[in-house]
Amino acid sequence: MTSTHIDVGAIDFDALGAWMDAQGLPGGPITGVAPVAGGTQNVMVRLERGGRSYVLRRPPLHARSRSNEVLRREARVLTALRGTRVPAPALVAAQTEREPVFYLMEPVDGFNPSTGLPEPHASDPAIRHRMGLEAAAALAELGRVDPGLLPGFGRPEGFLERQVPRWLKELDSYSELDGYPGPDIPGLRETADWLSRRLPRSYTPGIMHGDYHFANLMFAWDGPRLAAIVDWEMCTVGDPLLDLGWLLATWPTGNAHVPGLPSPQELASYYTALSERDLSAVGWYAVMACFKLGIVLEGTHARAYAGKAPKETGDLLHAMTLGLFQRAGEFMEGALD
């Protein structure tokens, strides 16, 4: 997660203003500069110029090796989604041919439910229930977008076949960290074997968000409408049903921070009614998502053993991994039937 402290001083606003002029955007002084909190490693800053509001997204001052490439991909995705029915931030302009890579998008008028519920959502269970269905509906809409809009994205050929070996290899790599005793994850081998035996025979490639869960959704202030899907840095061309599996694997259940949401079974049924895709193996995708995410989170647990992450964080994420594999077991037993 990103620190709430953002070094706004790393931005050359004079250069930014000149670039905006060259894009034909309204001129004048840049005002109202304020950091935008988010769940990524990139910088997001809100600003105003010429009576128009923008969000600037760019790498941090000390960029990671892939920061520029991630932003180039995001800009391509948001460009491709313009004109579709997928709720996504509206790209205004992007600088992708030279560094620093960055882009401007329109601010999203909405809120993220993981940080709390405003009114009328907080007191209206019908709105909260519909919010969940809107999440499934937007995902079905994304699954209908032509992946040809993103040539060269991903490796759709053999996408599903690669998943189990890819993530078992990732888990094995953690053994290189000093002090890590290896994964103590009940059900790990059984889950991998189940996934391998039940691999779907075929799939139709499509655009995947890659990290589709509640914290990456923003909803309208006045009702259940999904205002935008955000954080597209994991986007690829693969099997969109894995996005549905990810949503089901991470879906808040019980007395969660958003009470009254649809059940995972209802989400899957609603998606099925809206999609032309073959949902006969929906349980496989939910199990695959639990398997992948559990292994990803276990990486922090392993790094904690090596002193490269706080022990408390490692323990917390390990507990989440155990919960995900338990949930995988429920899906394997037919929890979505």
Helices and strands as residue ranges (DSSP letters): G 8-10, H 13-22, E 31-35, E 43-49, E 52-58, H 67-81, E 91-95, E 102-105, G 113-115, G 121-123, H 125-143, G 147-149, H 159-173, G 174-176, H 188-197, E 206-208, G 214-216, E 217-219, E 226-229, E 236-238, H 241-250, H 264-274, H 282-305, H 311-332
